[in-house]
Amino acid sequence: MAAVILGWNADRWDRWNYRAVVEQVLESGRFPDRWDVGPNWSIQPETEAWLLFQGTSEAGTGLIGHGVVLSETLEAEHLPDAGSGGRYAAVVFDALLPLGEQIRSDVLIEAVPGIPWVDALHRPVVSVPPSAEPGLRQLWRDLGPAAIEPTELVPGTYPLNAISSIVVNRYERDPDARRVCLAFHGTQCAACGFSFEASYGDIGEGFIHIHHTVPASLLASGYELDPVADLVPLCANCHAMAHRGVSTARTVTELRNIISGAGHLRGEMVSEQALEAQENARRIIEGHHD
């Protein structure tokens, strides 16, 4: 099924704490919710969903988010606490703009005229014509959530089957915090010591991922970031391994221990210097035993 645009009329429905929802998406990369799609729609799982803010008297209308439909559409009577009437689908939102930063409706109409924006501003769901999807993705790429690293793809900028991304939180993407962190720690990976500049020359200068060391569970509303104590530079490999398979990211010390414990991996090329060092170590150990 073609992508759909979901209309959010905050005058009629405003049970979200939207600021908290945006924070959760920035922190974890997703926010699941049950969405009222009106009485006549049936949306298939894995359908892309764009969120259109239909406005209030305080904020203008505009495109504000992206997500994916996860479930079959169900009647309200089959769902607990869904109210009377209507049909609902489970949607997980993976990219949201803060309220006030939505891509305004006049920009949408001019940039992607193939989408019935006037209808979308008054209806719960409208379809996105396939011919309009490239223009919509380009607009989202240009004006939607910006990633600090060029290796990170913003959800919605590419088709679903083309996306592979690393989840980062907003502290890792804050350019001011990044500058302070790198000014103190440098641009070498804090876990393995890899330097993009040393390996790739000028094109690698200043390039490194930033990792936030404080678990998400400790980030209360009054949390204040310390860019020196809370952020560390990690190469892309170590950053991925810090997050892989765990709900709380591994520490730099844990990563160092893992790297140290792994030793030479099977199939790895070992330099002559490394072989000589190993031989010298063997002689020292054997001499010590004698």
Secondary structure, DSSP 8 states (H G I E B T S, - for coil): ---EEEEE-TTT---S-HHHHHHHHHHHS-EEEEEE--SS----TT-EEEEEE---SSS--EEEEEEEE-S--EEGGGSTT--SS-EEEEEEEEEE--TT-SEEHHHHHHH-TTS-HHHHTTSSEEE--GGGHHHHHHHHHHHS---SSTTS--TTSS-GGG-------TTTT-HHHHHHHHHHH-SS-TTT---HHHHHGGGGTT--EEEE-S-GGG--TT----TTTSEEEE-HHHHHHHHTT-SS---HHHHHHHHHHH-S-TT----HHHHHHHHHHHHHHHHHH-
